[in-house]
């Protein structure tokens, strides 16, 4: 019985929440329709006084767009800015601000052609030049991502310096780990080789406990051999891995523009 009552309460809450959301959306839509009606009446009234009907009417839509942009209502601001350039296709600021709106909404595939249009109207416009430089840098990286890569470029780098091949492939964390592991194992190999020589010399010069001294030298030699094999294995594995992962997503480009137009950055580490 208690479970049934609890279930009914949950259902009521869900229905109430949905109804409230629907009511708010309806109210918002009605409010927007009323505001648009008032605006269109204003345009009609002002049209009768306009000396330059095309540009002045475009400015009315532009100013409405500016108010919405300041309120961070970028979607509706874009509608009014775009309406201004439909009225006056030579209105540079209308094209530019429409681009700003789509940039703020992260719809870059729509923003890019708008800034291109601004550049057509005014090749020296600083804002448009800055945005075109920003977008072109991503386009270049996207084009670079499609260019064929050769495994030899990663292999020879890894052969020269373990981990360098992985760094070249964009797998920075892996490159650091491979390089650091190789350096550590090499250092331990060198240390144990030197230690083995020291202990062997001591064994040759001692007249007491020769067996114990020889055993210590032998242990140092064994450690040197183990760490040497580890260093060699890491060196070989690093070369093979660099060759196999030469065309990984990280290698083909870290930054790109995806299908939705959003600028993305890959942070995934692939092993």
MIKOL-847299 format. One record per atom (N, C-alpha, C, O): residue in three letters; x, y, z. Coordinates in steps of 0.2 Angstrom, whole numbers, padded with zeros to 4 digits, always signed. Example, Ala and Ser with C-alpha at 12.3 -4.5 7.8 and 13.67 -1.06 7.14 Angstrom:
2
ALA+0066-0028+0039ALA+0062-0022+0039ALA+0066-0016+0039ALA+0071-0017+0042SER+0064-0011+0035SER+0068-0005+0036SER+0064+0000+0039SER+0067+0006+0040
END
This chain:
271
UNK+0004-0006+0000UNK+0000+0000+0000UNK+0004+0006+0000UNK+0003+0011-0004UNK+0010+0006+0004UNK+0014+0012+0005UNK+0018+0013-0002UNK+0019+0019-0004UNK+0020+0007-0005UNK+0023+0008-0011UNK+0019+0011-0017UNK+0021+0015-0021UNK+0012+0009-0017UNK+0008+0012-0021UNK+0007+0020-0020UNK+0006+0023-0025UNK+0006+0022-0014UNK+0005+0029-0013UNK+0012+0033-0015UNK+0011+0038-0018UNK+0017+0030-0013UNK+0024+0033-0015UNK+0024+0034-0023UNK+0026+0039-0026UNK+0022+0028-0026UNK+0022+0028-0034UNK+0018+0034-0037UNK+0020+0037-0041UNK+0012+0034-0034UNK+0007+0039-0036UNK+0010+0047-0035UNK+0009+0051-0039UNK+0013+0048-0029UNK+0016+0054-0028UNK+0021+0056-0033UNK+0022+0062-0035UNK+0025+0051-0034UNK+0031+0052-0039UNK+0028+0054-0046UNK+0030+0059-0049UNK+0022+0050-0048UNK+0019+0051-0055UNK+0016+0059-0055UNK+0017+0062-0060UNK+0013+0061-0049UNK+0010+0067-0048UNK+0015+0073-0049UNK+0014+0078-0052UNK+0021+0072-0046UNK+0026+0076-0046UNK+0029+0077-0053UNK+0030+0083-0056UNK+0030+0071-0057UNK+0032+0072-0064UNK+0027+0075-0068UNK+0029+0080-0072UNK+0021+0074-0068UNK+0016+0077-0072UNK+0016+0084-0070UNK+0015+0089-0075UNK+0016+0086-0064UNK+0016+0093-0062UNK+0022+0097-0065UNK+0021+0103-0067UNK+0028+0094-0064UNK+0034+0097-0067UNK+0033+0098-0075UNK+0035+0103-0077UNK+0031+0093-0078UNK+0030+0094-0085UNK+0025+0099-0087UNK+0026+0103-0092UNK+0019+0099-0083UNK+0014+0104-0085UNK+0017+0111-0083UNK+0015+0116-0087UNK+0021+0112-0078UNK+0024+0119-0077UNK+0029+0121-0082UNK+0029+0127-0084UNK+0033+0116-0085UNK+0037+0118-0090UNK+0034+0120-0096UNK+0036+0124-0100UNK+0028+0116-0098UNK+0024+0118-0104UNK+0021+0125-0103UNK+0021+0128-0108UNK+0019+0126-0097UNK+0016+0133-0096UNK+0021+0138-0097UNK+0020+0143-0100UNK+0027+0137-0094UNK+0032+0142-0095UNK+0034+0143-0102UNK+0035+0149-0104UNK+0035+0138-0106UNK+0037+0138-0113UNK+0031+0142-0117UNK+0033+0146-0121UNK+0025+0141-0115UNK+0019+0144-0118UNK+0019+0151-0117UNK+0018+0156-0121UNK+0020+0153-0111UNK+0021+0160-0108UNK+0026+0164-0112UNK+0026+0169-0114UNK+0032+0160-0113UNK+0038+0163-0116UNK+0037+0164-0123UNK+0038+0170-0126UNK+0033+0160-0126UNK+0032+0160-0134UNK+0027+0166-0135UNK+0028+0170-0139UNK+0022+0166-0130UNK+0017+0172-0131UNK+0020+0179-0130UNK+0019+0183-0133UNK+0025+0179-0125UNK+0028+0185-0124UNK+0033+0187-0130UNK+0033+0193-0131UNK+0036+0182-0133UNK+0040+0184-0139UNK+0036+0186-0145UNK+0038+0190-0148UNK+0030+0183-0145UNK+0025+0185-0151UNK+0023+0192-0150UNK+0023+0196-0155UNK+0021+0194-0144UNK+0019+0200-0142UNK+0025+0205-0143UNK+0023+0211-0146UNK+0031+0204-0141UNK+0036+0208-0142UNK+0038+0209-0150UNK+0039+0215-0152UNK+0037+0204-0154UNK+0038+0204-0161UNK+0033+0209-0164UNK+0034+0213-0168UNK+0027+0208-0162UNK+0021+0212-0164UNK+0022+0219-0163UNK+0021+0224-0167UNK+0024+0221-0157UNK+0026+0228-0155UNK+0032+0231-0160UNK+0031+0236-0162UNK+0037+0226-0160UNK+0042+0229-0164UNK+0040+0230-0172UNK+0042+0235-0175UNK+0036+0225-0175UNK+0034+0226-0182UNK+0030+0233-0182UNK+0030+0236-0187UNK+0026+0234-0177UNK+0022+0240-0177UNK+0027+0246-0177UNK+0025+0252-0181UNK+0032+0246-0173UNK+0037+0251-0173UNK+0040+0252-0180UNK+0041+0258-0182UNK+0042+0247-0183UNK+0045+0247-0189UNK+0041+0250-0194UNK+0043+0255-0198UNK+0034+0249-0194UNK+0029+0251-0199UNK+0029+0259-0198UNK+0028+0263-0202UNK+0028+0261-0191UNK+0028+0268-0190UNK+0034+0272-0192UNK+0033+0277-0195UNK+0040+0269-0190UNK+0046+0273-0192UNK+0047+0273-0199UNK+0050+0278-0202UNK+0045+0268-0203UNK+0046+0268-0210UNK+0043+0274-0214UNK+0046+0276-0219UNK+0038+0277-0211UNK+0035+0283-0214UNK+0039+0289-0214UNK+0039+0294-0217UNK+0044+0289-0209UNK+0048+0295-0207UNK+0055+0294-0210UNK+0059+0299-0210UNK+0057+0288-0213UNK+0064+0287-0215UNK+0066+0290-0221UNK+0062+0290-0226UNK+0072+0293-0221UNK+0075+0297-0227UNK+0078+0291-0231UNK+0078+0292-0237UNK+0081+0287-0228UNK+0085+0281-0232UNK+0081+0275-0230UNK+0084+0271-0225UNK+0076+0273-0233UNK+0072+0267-0230UNK+0075+0261-0229UNK+0074+0257-0225UNK+0080+0259-0234UNK+0084+0253-0234UNK+0088+0252-0228UNK+0088+0248-0224UNK+0093+0257-0227UNK+0098+0257-0222UNK+0094+0258-0215UNK+0096+0255-0210UNK+0090+0263-0215UNK+0086+0265-0208UNK+0082+0259-0206UNK+0082+0257-0200UNK+0079+0255-0210UNK+0075+0250-0208UNK+0080+0244-0206UNK+0078+0241-0201UNK+0085+0243-0209UNK+0090+0238-0207UNK+0093+0240-0200UNK+0094+0235-0196UNK+0094+0246-0199UNK+0096+0248-0192UNK+0091+0247-0187UNK+0094+0245-0181UNK+0085+0247-0188UNK+0080+0245-0183UNK+0081+0238-0181UNK+0081+0236-0175UNK+0081+0234-0186UNK+0082+0227-0184UNK+0089+0225-0181UNK+0090+0221-0176UNK+0094+0229-0183UNK+0101+0229-0180UNK+0101+0230-0173UNK+0104+0227-0169UNK+0098+0236-0171UNK+0098+0238-0164UNK+0094+0233-0160UNK+0095+0232-0154UNK+0088+0231-0162UNK+0085+0225-0159UNK+0089+0219-0157UNK+0089+0216-0152UNK+0093+0218-0162UNK+0098+0212-0162UNK+0103+0214-0156UNK+0105+0209-0153UNK+0106+0220-0156UNK+0111+0222-0151UNK+0108+0221-0144UNK+0111+0219-0140UNK+0102+0223-0143UNK+0098+0222-0136UNK+0098+0215-0134UNK+0100+0213-0129UNK+0096+0211-0139UNK+0096+0204-0138UNK+0103+0201-0136UNK+0104+0196-0132UNK+0108+0203-0140UNK+0115+0201-0139UNK+0117+0202-0132UNK+0120+0198-0129UNK+0116+0208-0130UNK+0118+0210-0123UNK+0115+0206-0118UNK+0117+0205-0113UNK+0109+0204-0120UNK+0105+0200-0115UNK+0107+0192-0116UNK+0104+0188-0112UNK+0112+0191-0120UNK+0115+0184-0121UNK+0109+0180-0124UNK+0110+0174-0124UNK+0105+0183-0128UNK+0100+0179-0131UNK+0102+0178-0139UNK+0099+0182-0143UNK+0107+0174-0140UNK+0111+0174-0146UNK+0107+0172-0152UNK+0108+0174-0157UNK+0103+0167-0150UNK+0099+0164-0156UNK+0094+0169-0159UNK+0094+0170-0165UNK+0090+0173-0155UNK+0086+0178-0157UNK+0089+0184-0160UNK+0087+0187-0164UNK+0095+0185-0157UNK+0099+0191-0159UNK+0101+0190-0166UNK+0101+0194-0171UNK+0103+0183-0168UNK+0106+0181-0174UNK+0100+0182-0179UNK+0101+0184-0185UNK+0094+0181-0177UNK+0088+0182-0182UNK+0087+0189-0184UNK+0086+0191-0190UNK+0088+0194-0179UNK+0087+0201-0181UNK+0093+0204-0185UNK+0092+0208-0189UNK+0099+0202-0183UNK+0105+0204-0187UNK+0105+0201-0194UNK+0106+0205-0198UNK+0102+0195-0195UNK+0102+0192-0201UNK+0096+0196-0205UNK+0097+0197-0211UNK+0091+0198-0202UNK+0086+0201-0205UNK+0088+0208-0208UNK+0086+0210-0213UNK+0093+0211-0204UNK+0095+0218-0206UNK+0099+0217-0213UNK+0099+0222-0217UNK+0103+0212-0214UNK+0107+0211-0220UNK+0102+0208-0226UNK+0104+0209-0231UNK+0097+0205-0224UNK+0092+0204-0229UNK+0089+0210-0232UNK+0087+0210-0238UNK+0088+0215-0228UNK+0086+0221-0230UNK+0091+0225-0234UNK+0090+0228-0239UNK+0097+0225-0231UNK+0103+0229-0234UNK+0109+0224-0235UNK+0112+0224-0230UNK+0110+0221-0240UNK+0115+0216-0241UNK+0122+0219-0240UNK+0127+0215-0239UNK+0123+0226-0241UNK+0129+0229-0240UNK+0131+0231-0233UNK+0136+0234-0231UNK+0126+0229-0228UNK+0127+0232-0221UNK+0132+0227-0218UNK+0130+0222-0215UNK+0138+0229-0217UNK+0144+0225-0215UNK+0143+0223-0207UNK+0144+0217-0206UNK+0141+0228-0203UNK+0140+0227-0196UNK+0135+0221-0195UNK+0135+0217-0190UNK+0130+0221-0199UNK+0125+0216-0198UNK+0127+0209-0199UNK+0126+0204-0196UNK+0131+0208-0205UNK+0135+0202-0206UNK+0139+0200-0201UNK+0140+0194-0198UNK+0143+0205-0198UNK+0148+0203-0193UNK+0145+0201-0186UNK+0147+0196-0183UNK+0140+0205-0184UNK+0136+0203-0178UNK+0133+0196-0179UNK+0132+0193-0174UNK+0130+0195-0185UNK+0127+0188-0185UNK+0132+0183-0184UNK+0131+0177-0181UNK+0138+0184-0187UNK+0144+0179-0186UNK+0146+0179-0178UNK+0147+0173-0176UNK+0146+0184-0175UNK+0147+0184-0168UNK+0142+0180-0164UNK+0144+0176-0159UNK+0136+0180-0166UNK+0131+0176-0163UNK+0132+0169-0164UNK+0132+0165-0159UNK+0133+0167-0170UNK+0135+0160-0171UNK+0141+0157-0168UNK+0142+0151-0166UNK+0146+0162-0167UNK+0152+0160-0163UNK+0150+0159-0156UNK+0153+0154-0153UNK+0146+0163-0153UNK+0145+0162-0146UNK+0141+0156-0145UNK+0141+0153-0140UNK+0137+0154-0150UNK+0133+0148-0150UNK+0137+0141-0152UNK+0134+0136-0152UNK+0144+0143-0153UNK+0148+0137-0155UNK+0146+0134-0162UNK+0147+0128-0162UNK+0143+0137-0166UNK+0141+0135-0172UNK+0145+0138-0178UNK+0143+0142-0182UNK+0151+0135-0177UNK+0157+0138-0181UNK+0156+0138-0189UNK+0158+0142-0193UNK+0153+0132-0191UNK+0152+0131-0198UNK+0147+0137-0201UNK+0148+0138-0207UNK+0143+0140-0197UNK+0139+0145-0199UNK+0143+0152-0198UNK+0142+0156-0202UNK+0147+0153-0193UNK+0150+0159-0192UNK+0155+0160-0197UNK+0156+0166-0200UNK+0159+0155-0200UNK+0164+0156-0204UNK+0162+0159-0211UNK+0166+0164-0213UNK+0157+0157-0214UNK+0155+0161-0221UNK+0153+0168-0219UNK+0153+0172-0224UNK+0150+0169-0213UNK+0148+0176-0212UNK+0154+0181-0211UNK+0154+0186-0214UNK+0159+0178-0208UNK+0165+0183-0208UNK+0169+0183-0215UNK+0172+0188-0216UNK+0168+0178-0219UNK+0171+0179-0226UNK+0167+0184-0229UNK+0170+0188-0233UNK+0160+0185-0228UNK+0156+0190-0231UNK+0158+0197-0229UNK+0159+0201-0233UNK+0160+0197-0223UNK+0162+0204-0220UNK+0169+0206-0224UNK+0170+0212-0226UNK+0173+0201-0225UNK+0180+0202-0228UNK+0179+0204-0235UNK+0182+0208-0238UNK+0173+0202-0239UNK+0172+0204-0245UNK+0170+0211-0246UNK+0172+0215-0250UNK+0166+0213-0240UNK+0164+0220-0240UNK+0169+0225-0238UNK+0169+0230-0240UNK+0173+0222-0233UNK+0179+0227-0231UNK+0185+0222-0229UNK+0185+0220-0223UNK+0189+0221-0234UNK+0195+0217-0233UNK+0200+0219-0227UNK+0204+0215-0224UNK+0199+0225-0224UNK+0203+0228-0219UNK+0199+0228-0212UNK+0202+0230-0207UNK+0194+0225-0212UNK+0190+0225-0205UNK+0194+0220-0200UNK+0195+0215-0202UNK+0196+0223-0195UNK+0200+0220-0190UNK+0197+0214-0187UNK+0200+0209-0186UNK+0191+0215-0185UNK+0187+0209-0181UNK+0187+0203-0186UNK+0188+0198-0184UNK+0185+0204-0192UNK+0184+0199-0197UNK+0191+0196-0198UNK+0191+0190-0199UNK+0196+0200-0199UNK+0203+0197-0200UNK+0205+0193-0194UNK+0208+0187-0196UNK+0204+0195-0188UNK+0206+0191-0182UNK+0202+0184-0182UNK+0205+0179-0181UNK+0195+0184-0184UNK+0192+0178-0184UNK+0194+0174-0189UNK+0194+0168-0189UNK+0195+0176-0195UNK+0197+0172-0201UNK+0204+0169-0199UNK+0205+0163-0201UNK+0208+0173-0196UNK+0215+0170-0194UNK+0214+0164-0189UNK+0217+0159-0190UNK+0209+0165-0184UNK+0207+0160-0179UNK+0205+0154-0183UNK+0207+0148-0181UNK+0200+0155-0187UNK+0197+0149-0191UNK+0202+0146-0196UNK+0202+0139-0196UNK+0206+0150-0199UNK+0210+0147-0204UNK+0216+0142-0200UNK+0218+0137-0203UNK+0217+0144-0194UNK+0222+0140-0191UNK+0219+0133-0189UNK+0223+0128-0190UNK+0213+0132-0188UNK+0210+0126-0187UNK+0209+0122-0194UNK+0209+0116-0194UNK+0207+0126-0199UNK+0206+0123-0205UNK+0213+0120-0208UNK+0213+0114-0211UNK+0219+0123-0207UNK+0225+0121-0209UNK+0227+0114-0205UNK+0229+0110-0208UNK+0225+0114-0198UNK+0226+0108-0194UNK+0222+0102-0197UNK+0224+0097-0196UNK+0216+0104-0199UNK+0211+0099-0201UNK+0214+0096-0208UNK+0214+0090-0209UNK+0216+0101-0212UNK+0219+0098-0218UNK+0225+0094-0217UNK+0227+0089-0220UNK+0229+0096-0212UNK+0235+0092-0211UNK+0234+0085-0208UNK+0237+0081-0209UNK+0228+0085-0205UNK+0226+0079-0202UNK+0224+0073-0207UNK+0224+0067-0206UNK+0223+0076-0213UNK+0221+0071-0219UNK+0227+0070-0223UNK+0227+0065-0227UNK+0233+0073-0222UNK+0239+0071-0226UNK+0242+0065-0224UNK+0242+0063-0218UNK+0244+0061-0229UNK+0247+0054-0227UNK+0253+0055-0223UNK+0257+0060-0224UNK+0255+0051-0218UNK+0261+0050-0214UNK+0264+0044-0215UNK+0262+0039-0217UNK+0271+0044-0214UNK+0275+0039-0216UNK+0278+0036-0209UNK+0280+0040-0205UNK+0278+0030-0208UNK+0280+0027-0201UNK+0287+0028-0200UNK+0290+0029-0194UNK+0291+0029-0205UNK+0299+0030-0204UNK+0300+0036-0201UNK+0305+0037-0197UNK+0296+0041-0201UNK+0297+0048-0198UNK+0296+0047-0190UNK+0300+0050-0186UNK+0292+0042-0188UNK+0292+0041-0181UNK+0297+0036-0178UNK+0300+0036-0173UNK+0299+0031-0183UNK+0303+0026-0181UNK+0310+0029-0180UNK+0313+0027-0175UNK+0313+0033-0185UNK+0320+0035-0184UNK+0320+0040-0178UNK+0325+0040-0174UNK+0315+0044-0176UNK+0315+0048-0170UNK+0315+0044-0164UNK+0319+0045-0159UNK+0312+0038-0164UNK+0312+0034-0158UNK+0319+0030-0157UNK+0321+0029-0152UNK+0322+0029-0163UNK+0328+0026-0163UNK+0334+0030-0160UNK+0338+0028-0157UNK+0333+0037-0162UNK+0338+0042-0160UNK+0337+0043-0152UNK+0342+0044-0148UNK+0331+0044-0150UNK+0329+0045-0143UNK+0323+0042-0141UNK+0317+0044-0143UNK+0323+0037-0137UNK+0317+0033-0135UNK+0312+0038-0132UNK+0313+0042-0128UNK+0305+0037-0135UNK+0300+0042-0133UNK+0299+0048-0138UNK+0293+0050-0138UNK+0304+0049-0141UNK+0303+0055-0146UNK+0299+0053-0152UNK+0295+0057-0154UNK+0298+0047-0154UNK+0294+0045-0159UNK+0287+0045-0157UNK+0282+0047-0161UNK+0285+0043-0150UNK+0278+0044-0148UNK+0276+0052-0147UNK+0271+0053-0149UNK+0281+0056-0145UNK+0280+0063-0145UNK+0278+0066-0152UNK+0274+0070-0153UNK+0282+0063-0157UNK+0280+0065-0164UNK+0273+0063-0166UNK+0270+0066-0170UNK+0271+0058-0163UNK+0264+0055-0165UNK+0259+0058-0161UNK+0253+0057-0161UNK+0261+0063-0156UNK+0256+0067-0152UNK+0254+0063-0146UNK+0250+0065-0142UNK+0257+0057-0145UNK+0256+0053-0139UNK+0261+0056-0133UNK+0266+0052-0132UNK+0260+0061-0131UNK+0265+0065-0126UNK+0266+0061-0120UNK+0272+0060-0118UNK+0261+0059-0117UNK+0261+0055-0110UNK+0265+0049-0111UNK+0270+0047-0107UNK+0263+0045-0116UNK+0267+0039-0118UNK+0274+0040-0119UNK+0279+0037-0117UNK+0276+0045-0123UNK+0283+0047-0125UNK+0287+0049-0118UNK+0292+0047-0118UNK+0284+0052-0114UNK+0287+0054-0108UNK+0289+0048-0104UNK+0294+0047-0101UNK+0284+0043-0103UNK+0284+0037-0099UNK+0290+0033-0102UNK+0294+0030-0099UNK+0290+0032-0109UNK+0294+0028-0112UNK+0301+0030-0111UNK+0306+0027-0110UNK+0302+0037-0113UNK+0309+0040-0112UNK+0311+0040-0105UNK+0317+0038-0104UNK+0307+0041-0100UNK+0309+0041-0093UNK+0311+0034-0091UNK+0316+0033-0087UNK+0307+0029-0093UNK+0308+0022-0091UNK+0315+0020-0094UNK+0319+0016-0091UNK+0316+0021-0100UNK+0323+0020-0104UNK+0329+0023-0100UNK+0334+0020-0099UNK+0328+0029-0098UNK+0333+0033-0095UNK+0335+0030-0088UNK+0341+0029-0086UNK+0329+0028-0085UNK+0330+0025-0078UNK+0334+0019-0078UNK+0339+0017-0075UNK+0331+0014-0083UNK+0334+0007-0083UNK+0341+0008-0086UNK+0346+0004-0084UNK+0343+0013-0090UNK+0350+0013-0093UNK+0354+0016-0087UNK+0360+0013-0086UNK+0352+0021-0083UNK+0356+0023-0078UNK+0357+0018-0072UNK+0363+0017-0070UNK+0352+0013-0071UNK+0353+0008-0066UNK+0358+0003-0069UNK+0362-0001-0065UNK+0358+0002-0076UNK+0363-0003-0079UNK+0370-0001-0078UNK+0374-0004-0076UNK+0371+0006-0080UNK+0378+0009-0079UNK+0380+0009-0072UNK+0386+0007-0070UNK+0375+0010-0067UNK+0377+0010-0060UNK+0379+0003-0058UNK+0384+0002-0054UNK+0375-0002-0060UNK+0377-0009-0058UNK+0383-0012-0061UNK+0387-0016-0058UNK+0385-0009-0067UNK+0391-0011-0071UNK+0397-0009-0067UNK+0402-0012-0066UNK+0396-0002-0065UNK+0402+0001-0061UNK+0403-0003-0054UNK+0408-0004-0052UNK+0397-0004-0051UNK+0397-0007-0045UNK+0400-0014-0045UNK+0403-0016-0041UNK+0398-0018-0051UNK+0401-0025-0052UNK+0409-0024-0052UNK+0412-0028-0049UNK+0411-0019-0056UNK+0419-0019-0057UNK+0422-0017-0050UNK+0427-0020-0048UNK+0419-0012-0046UNK+0421-0011-0040UNK+0422-0017-0035UNK+0427-0018-0032UNK+0416-0020-0035UNK+0416-0026-0031UNK+0421-0032-0033UNK+0423-0036-0029UNK+0422-0033-0040UNK+0426-0038-0042UNK+0433-0036-0040UNK+0437-0040-0039UNK+0435-0030-0041UNK+0442-0027-0039UNK+0443-0029-0032UNK+0449-0031-0030UNK+0438-0027-0028UNK+0438-0029-0021UNK+0439-0036-0019UNK+0443-0038-0015UNK+0436-0040-0023UNK+0437-0047-0022UNK+0444-0050-0024UNK+0446-0054-0020UNK+0447-0047-0029UNK+0453-0049-0031UNK+0459-0047-0026UNK+0464-0050-0025UNK+0457-0041-0022UNK+0462-0039-0018UNK+0461-0041-0011UNK+0466-0041-0007UNK+0456-0044-0009UNK+0455-0046-0002UNK+0457-0054-0001UNK+0457-0058-0006UNK+0459-0055+0005UNK+0462-0061+0007UNK+0457-0065+0011UNK+0458-0071+0013UNK+0452-0061+0014UNK+0447-0064+0018UNK+0440-0064+0015UNK+0438-0059+0011UNK+0436-0068+0017UNK+0429-0069+0014UNK+0429-0068+0007UNK+0424-0064+0004UNK+0433-0071+0003UNK+0433-0070-0004UNK+0426-0073-0007UNK+0424-0070-0012UNK+0424-0078-0004UNK+0417-0081-0007UNK+0412-0075-0007UNK+0408-0075-0012UNK+0411-0072-0001UNK+0406-0067+0000UNK+0407-0061-0005UNK+0402-0058-0008UNK+0413-0059-0006UNK+0415-0054-0010UNK+0414-0055-0017UNK+0411-0051-0021UNK+0415-0061-0019UNK+0414-0064-0026UNK+0406-0064-0027UNK+0404-0062-0033UNK+0402-0066-0022UNK+0395-0066-0023UNK+0392-0059-0024UNK+0387-0059-0028UNK+0395-0054-0020UNK+0392-0048-0021UNK+0394-0045-0028UNK+0389-0042-0031UNK+0399-0046-0031UNK+0401-0044-0037UNK+0397-0048-0042UNK+0395-0045-0047UNK+0395-0054-0041UNK+0391-0058-0046UNK+0384-0055-0046UNK+0381-0055-0051UNK+0381-0053-0040UNK+0375-0050-0039UNK+0374-0044-0043UNK+0369-0042-0046UNK+0379-0040-0042UNK+0380-0033-0046UNK+0380-0035-0054UNK+0376-0031-0057UNK+0383-0040-0056UNK+0383-0041-0063UNK+0377-0044-0065UNK+0374-0042-0071UNK+0373-0048-0061UNK+0366-0050-0063UNK+0362-0044-0063UNK+0358-0044-0068UNK+0362-0039-0059UNK+0358-0034-0059UNK+0359-0029-0065UNK+0354-0027-0068UNK+0365-0029-0067UNK+0367-0025-0073UNK+0364-0028-0079UNK+0362-0025-0084UNK+0364-0035-0079UNK+0362-0038-0085UNK+0354-0038-0085UNK+0351-0037-0091UNK+0351-0038-0080UNK+0343-0037-0080UNK+0341-0030-0082UNK+0337-0030-0086UNK+0344-0025-0079UNK+0342-0018-0081UNK+0345-0017-0088UNK+0341-0013-0092UNK+0350-0020-0090UNK+0352-0019-0097UNK+0347-0022-0102UNK+0345-0019-0107UNK+0344-0028-0100UNK+0339-0031-0104UNK+0333-0027-0104UNK+0329-0026-0110UNK+0331-0024-0099UNK+0325-0020-0098UNK+0326-0014-0103UNK+0321-0012-0106UNK+0332-0011-0102UNK+0333-0005-0106UNK+0333-0006-0114UNK+0330-0003-0118UNK+0336-0012-0116UNK+0335-0014-0123UNK+0328-0016-0125UNK+0326-0014-0131UNK+0324-0019-0121UNK+0318-0021-0122UNK+0313-0014-0123UNK+0309-0014-0128UNK+0314-0009-0119UNK+0311-0003-0119UNK+0313+0001-0126UNK+0309+0004-0129UNK+0319+0000-0127UNK+0322+0004-0134UNK+0318+0001-0140UNK+0316+0004-0144UNK+0318-0006-0140UNK+0315-0010-0146UNK+0308-0009-0146UNK+0305-0007-0151UNK+0304-0009-0140UNK+0297-0008-0140UNK+0295-0001-0142UNK+0290+0000-0145UNK+0299+0004-0140UNK+0298+0010-0142UNK+0298+0012-0149UNK+0294+0015-0152UNK+0303+0008-0152UNK+0303+0009-0160UNK+0297+0006-0163UNK+0294+0009-0168UNK+0296+0000-0161UNK+0290-0004-0164UNK+0283+0000-0163UNK+0279+0001-0167UNK+0282+0002-0157UNK+0276+0006-0155UNK+0276+0012-0159UNK+0270+0014-0162UNK+0281+0016-0160UNK+0281+0022-0164UNK+0279+0021-0171UNK+0276+0025-0174UNK+0282+0015-0174UNK+0280+0013-0181UNK+0273+0011-0181UNK+0270+0013-0187UNK+0270+0008-0176UNK+0263+0005-0177UNK+0258+0011-0176UNK+0253+0011-0179UNK+0260+0016-0172UNK+0255+0021-0170UNK+0257+0028-0174UNK+0254+0033-0172UNK+0260+0027-0179UNK+0262+0033-0183UNK+0256+0037-0186UNK+0257+0043-0187UNK+0251+0034-0187UNK+0245+0037-0190UNK+0239+0037-0185UNK+0233+0037-0187UNK+0240+0037-0179UNK+0235+0038-0174UNK+0231+0044-0174UNK+0234+0049-0177UNK+0225+0044-0171UNK+0222+0051-0171UNK+0226+0057-0168UNK+0225+0062-0171UNK+0230+0055-0163UNK+0234+0061-0161UNK+0239+0063-0166UNK+0240+0069-0166UNK+0242+0058-0170UNK+0247+0060-0174UNK+0244+0064-0180UNK+0247+0068-0183UNK+0237+0063-0182UNK+0234+0066-0188UNK+0232+0073-0186UNK+0230+0076-0191UNK+0231+0075-0180UNK+0229+0081-0178UNK+0225+0082-0172UNK+0221+0078-0171UNK+0227+0086-0167UNK+0224+0086-0161UNK+0218+0090-0161UNK+0213+0089-0158UNK+0218+0096-0165UNK+0212+0100-0165UNK+0209+0100-0172UNK+0212+0100-0177UNK+0202+0100-0172UNK+0198+0099-0178UNK+0191+0102-0177UNK+0189+0104-0171UNK+0188+0103-0182UNK+0181+0106-0182UNK+0177+0100-0184UNK+0177+0097-0189UNK+0172+0098-0179UNK+0168+0092-0180UNK+0162+0093-0185UNK+0161+0099-0187UNK+0158+0088-0186UNK+0152+0089-0190UNK+0147+0094-0188UNK+0144+0098-0192UNK+0146+0095-0181UNK+0142+0100-0179UNK+0145+0107-0179UNK+0141+0112-0178UNK+0151+0108-0181UNK+0154+0114-0182UNK+0158+0117-0176UNK+0161+0122-0176UNK+0157+0113-0170UNK+0161+0115-0164UNK+0168+0113-0164UNK+0170+0108-0167UNK+0172+0118-0162UNK+0179+0117-0162UNK+0181+0112-0156UNK+0179+0114-0150UNK+0184+0107-0157UNK+0185+0102-0152UNK+0193+0101-0151UNK+0197+0103-0156UNK+0195+0098-0145UNK+0202+0097-0144UNK+0202+0090-0141UNK+0199+0088-0136UNK+0206+0085-0145UNK+0207+0079-0142UNK+0211+0078-0136UNK+0217+0080-0137UNK+0209+0075-0131UNK+0213+0074-0125UNK+0214+0067-0123UNK+0216+0065-0118UNK+0212+0063-0128UNK+0212+0056-0126UNK+0219+0053-0127UNK+0223+0055-0132UNK+0221+0049-0123UNK+0228+0045-0123UNK+0227+0038-0126UNK+0223+0034-0122UNK+0230+0037-0132UNK+0229+0030-0134UNK+0235+0026-0133UNK+0241+0029-0134UNK+0234+0020-0131UNK+0240+0016-0130UNK+0241+0010-0135UNK+0246+0006-0135
END
